[in-house]
Amino acid sequence: MKKIYALTLAAAVSVISLSGCQSSSASSGKLTPVTLNEVAHSIFYAPQYAAIELGYFEEEGLDLTLVNGAGADKVMTALVSGDADIGFMGSEASIYTYAGGAEDYAVNFAQLTQRAGNFLVARQPVKDFNWEMVKGTKVLGGRAGGMPQMVFEYILKKNGIDPKADVSIDQSISFGLTAAAFTSSDADYTVEFEPFATGLELEGSGYVVASLGTDSGYVPYTAYSAKKSYIQSNPEIIQKFTNAIQKGIEYVNSHSAQEVAKTIAPQFKETPLENITKIVERYKSQDTWKEDTIFEKESFDLLQNILEEAGELPARVPYEDLVTTEFSKKAAN
C-alpha cells in the first residue's frame, strides 16, 4: 500500500486564530481551547464557518483555533503528532492510518458533506456535456489516494471510461494550484473546488461543465476526526464541538444563499459577496450538506468501495473501529 500519509511528513501550516463574540452562556466560565486543522479553507464547508461567525463554538464553551492544513495528508500528520486536537478531512485518511497499523488511530465522529465539492471545468462552454467527451483529453487532476482524484476516477469508471487508458490525467500539480496552472497549460479540463471554479469562469478562462458531487451521488466526502485516545479522554469537548457544527448545519440549511454568504463573508475577505453567494447557491442546489452529522455505515461502505476501485485499499477495515455516532446522535436531538 502506498504510504500516502507518512507520519514524518513535515507540514508547514499557518495558524489562523479565529475569535467571535462571546455569548452570555459562555461568559461565566473559561473557554476550553481546541485546535482544528482543516483540509482546505473553502466555501464548501460553509456550516463550519457559520458556526464560527455566529458564535456557536463559544456558546458551547470552546475557544477554537483554526489551521489550514492544505491537504488531508498534512491534516492527518498534525492530528497524529498532537499539533491538532481535531482534524477535518476526507475519511480515507483515517482508513489509511488504521490500515497502516497505528494503535492510536483517528476515529471519525461527525460527517459534514455528503457530496463531492469539486467541478469539471472546460476551456469553452459545453452544451449538453457528457462524460464521453473526456475520452482522449488531458485533465489536471488531484493527488493519488485523495478523495478528489478517487471520486473523479469513480465517475469515469461509472461512465465506462478507463482513467489510465482513456484519459491523460496530470497529477503533478500541488493542491490549490491547478486553477492557476490551467490558464497556461495545454490541458482540456481541470477538476476544481470553489472558489477556483467560479474564479476561472469570471475571468473567462474556464467554464463549469459538470458537478462531481452530482454525478458521483452521495459520498461521505469530509468528516471530523480525532485520535482514539483524545476522544476517550475528552468526550465533553467532542460533544460540544459536534453540537456547534450541528447548529451550523441547521443554520445553513434553513437560510438563503444570500444570508449564508453574508454570514460567512468575514472568512473569505478576498472573495466578493456576490461570488460567495453564487458558490453557496451552487452547493445548496446539489444537496451538499447533511441535515445531521451522523456518519452512517452505508456511507462508510461506499467510501471503501471507492478506495478499492482506486487500488488504494488492500483490505477492508471495520466501521465500528473508525466511526462513532454517539456524539452526532446526541447533537441531532
N, C-alpha and C positions, 0 to 999 in steps of 0.2 A: 504493500500500500504506500502510496506517495506520502511523504512526510509534509503534508500541507501546513500543519500547524506546529512547526518546530518550536519548542518552548524556549529555545535560546535566542529566538529572533528578537533583535533589538528594535523596539518601537519608539520612534521619535514622535511624540504627540504633544500638542499644546493643550493646556488645561484652560477651560473656559468656566469661570465661576459665575454661576447664574443665581441671582437673588431676586426675590419678589417681595411683595408686600406681606408682612407677617400678619396673619389673621388673629382675631381675638382668641380663638380656641388654642392657638399655639403660643400666645404671648405670655401665658402664665408659667411656662416651663422652657427649659433649654432645648433647642432643636438638636436632633441627632444627625451628625454629618454622614453623608452617603455619597460615594463616588460612583458615577455611572459612566461607563465607556461605551459609546455608540459607534456602530459600523460606519456611519456617514451622517452628515448633517443635511437632511433632505426634507422637503415638504411632504414627502411620502409618509413621514412619521408625525403628521400633524397632531394626533391626540396627545403625544408626549409633550409637544411644545405648548399645546393648550393647557395641559396640566401644570406646566412650569409658569406660564404667564398669568394664569388665573389663581395661582397660589395654592393649588391643591396639595402639593408636597408639604408646604408649610402648615396647612390645615391638619395634616397627618403627623406633624411634629418632626419633619425631616428637612435638613439643610442640604440640598442637592448640589453637587458639583458635577458638571457635565464635561466629558472629554471626548473629542472627536478622534476615534481610533484610526479612521481612514482604511478600513478593511477588516474583515472578520478574523483573519489570521492575527492581526495586531491586537484586536479586542480580546481574543482568547489568551494571547500571551500576557496581556495586562491582568486579566482575571486570574489566571493560574499563578502568576507571580505575586499577586496580592496588591498590585498597584490600583486595581479597581475592585469594588465590592460587588457590583452588578455589571454584567455585560449585555449589550443589546446587539444581536447579530442574527444571521441565518443559523438555524438549529443544526445544520450539517456540521458546524464547528464542534458542537458538543458530542456528536456521534464520532467524529474523527478522534477526539481526545479520549473518549471512553474506549474505542476500539484499539487505540494505541497503548492501552494498559494503565492509564492514570488511575491511581487509587482515589484521590480526592478530585473526582471529575466534576464537570459543570452539569447542573440539573436545570432544566427549563421549567419555570414556574408561571409564566404568563406569555401568551401569544398576542401579538398586536395586529399584524397584517395577514390577510388571507388571500391576497393576490400578489403576483409579481408586480413590481413597481416600475419596470422599465419598458421602453418602447423601441420599435424598429423605425429608424429614420433613414429615408432615402434622399438621393440628390435632388430629385424632382418630385412634384406631386404625382401620385399614382392613383388613377381611378380604378375602383374595383380590384384592389390588391388581393392577391392570393399567394400562398407560400411557395408555390411552384416557381414564382418569379425569382426566388432567391437562388435557385439552381444555377451553377456556373458563375456565380458572382463572388466578390470579395467583401467580407464583413469584418468590421472592427468589433471583436468580442471581448469576453471577460476572462478572468483568471481560471485556469483549470481547477476544478474542485469547488469553485464558488457557486452560490445559488444563481446569480445572473447567467453565467455560462451554461450551467446544467439545465436550467429551465429553457433556455434558448434551444439547446440540443434536444430536449424533451419535445418541444413543439415541432422542430424539424422532423424528428422521427415519427411523430403523430401524423405528419403530412407526407410520409413516405420518402423523406429526404435523408440521405446519409450525411451526417455532419462532417465526416472525414473525406468522403469521396466526391460528394456533390457540391460542396461549398468550400471556399478558401477562407478560413477564419483566422484573423491576425490576433493573437493573444499576447503580443509583446508589449502593449501599451499599459501603463500603470492605471489603476483605478482612478476615475475622475478626470483623466486627461484625454480620453478618447474623443470627446466632442471637439476639443481644440485641434487634435490630430486629424480629424475627419475633414476639416476645411482645407487642409493642404495635402491630403493623401489621395491615393487613387482608388480608395475603397468605394464600393457601390452603396453600402449600407453601414450604419453603426447602431449598436444597441446602447441606449442612453436612459439614465434616470432623469428625473426633474431636479433642478430647473434647466438642465442642459438640453433636453429635447425641445422644450419651448424656446430656449435661447437660440438654438440653431434655426428654428422656424422664424423667429422675429428678425434675425439678421439675414434671412433668405439663403442660408447655407444648407438647409435640410428641411425635410417635411416628414412628420409622423405618418406612417402608413399602416402600422399595426400596433396593438397593445399586447405585450406578452402576458399581462395579467388576465386579459380577456381570453386569449387563445390557449392558455395553459390550464385554465379552470382554477378552482380553489386549491391553493398551495400554502402550507404554513411557512411563509416566506421569512418572517423575522419574529424573534421571541426574546424574552428576558431570561437570563440565567445567572446562577451564582454557584460557587463551589458547594459541594455537598456539606462540607464542614461549616461553611458560613450560614447556610440555611438552618442547619441543626442548632447552631449557636445563637442565631439572630432571627427567629421566626417572626417576632413582632415587627422588625424592620421590613422583612419581606412582605408581611401582610399590609403594612402601612404604604409601602411603595406600590403594591398591586392595587390598593384602594384608590390611590391618586391617579394611576393610569386608567382605571375603570371610569373614574369621573371624567377624565379627558376624552375617553371614547364616547361616553354618553353626551358630552357637550358637542363634539364634532358631528356625531350622527344626528343630533337634534337641531342643529343650527345651519343656516345657509352658508354657501361657499363664501359669500361676501363677509359674513360675520366671522367665520373661522379665519379667513385671511387677515382681517383686521386684528384679530386676537393674537395670531402668531407672527405678525409682521415684525415685531422687535427682534425676532430670532433670525430674520433674513433682511437685514438693513440694506443690503446692496441690490435687492430684488424689488422692483416697483410693485405697489399694491395690486395693480390690475393683473400683473403676471402671476402673483401669488394666488389671486382669486381664480384665474383661469386654470392653474395647476390643481388647486383644491377641487374645483368642479370636475376636472378630468378624473381625479382619483375617486371622488364620491360617485360619479356616474358608473364606475366599474365595480362598485361594492368592495372597495379596498379594505375597509376596517371592519373587524368583527364587532358584534354587539357586546361581547364579553371577552375575557382573556383566557378562557378555558381552552387548553391545548388537547384536543380530542385524539384518541388512539387512531382513528381512521386517518386523520391528517398526518400523524407520525408515520403510519404505514405507507402513505403516499410519498412522503419525503424519502423514505428508504427505497421505495421503488425507483424514484428519480435518480438517487445516488447509484443504485445497482445498474441502471441502464447507462449511466455515465461511466461505469467502470471504476467508481471510487469507493465501493463498499465490498470488502472481501467476505463479510459475514454480517448478518442482521443482528441488531442489538435490542435489548429489552426496553420496551416503552416504560415499564414500571420503574426501571432504574433511572431513566433520563428525563422523565416528566413527572411533575407533581401538580395536581389540580386543586389541592387543598386551599391554597390562598385565593385562587381565582374564583372558586365557588363561593367562598365567604364574601369576596368583594362584590360579586354579582347579586347577592341577596339584599 
